[in-house]
Amino acid sequence: MANLTASVAKHAILTAATVDKVTLSTHLGGVEVVNRDQGTSELYVRVDGTDPTVGGDDCYVVPAASARTIVLPDRGKCEARVICSAAVAYSVAAWDPSS
């Protein structure tokens, strides 16, 4: 697992079938996850402190070339964990669900 940190947004390339844990120090109540892959690879995301699995239950899905905003369950922690079956570029950014 790669442990990545940033203030407001993190941009990275995911290693195939390996979880990235992205922690942001700015907490606005949600995260936006962008799948920058232009092919067909889906990202699977969890924000509850549990590692996601490819195609796994209780994971949010972010299709290729799209984004998803997710309200965080814990107002004191800004963390997203992502996985994909392929190596893809992605971004995670702090997001304010009240805006």
BELFENQUI-V851607 format. One record per helix or strand of 3 or more residues. SS is the DSSP state (alpha for helix, beta for strand). FROM is the first residue (numbers start at 1). TO is the last residue. Records with the same first field share a line. If there is no record, write none. Layout:
# BELFENQUI-V851607
SS = FROM-TO / FROM-TO
This chain:
# BELFENQUI-V851607
beta = 2-6 / 9-14 / 20-24 / 30-35 / 43-46 / 60-62 / 66-71 / 79-83 / 88-95
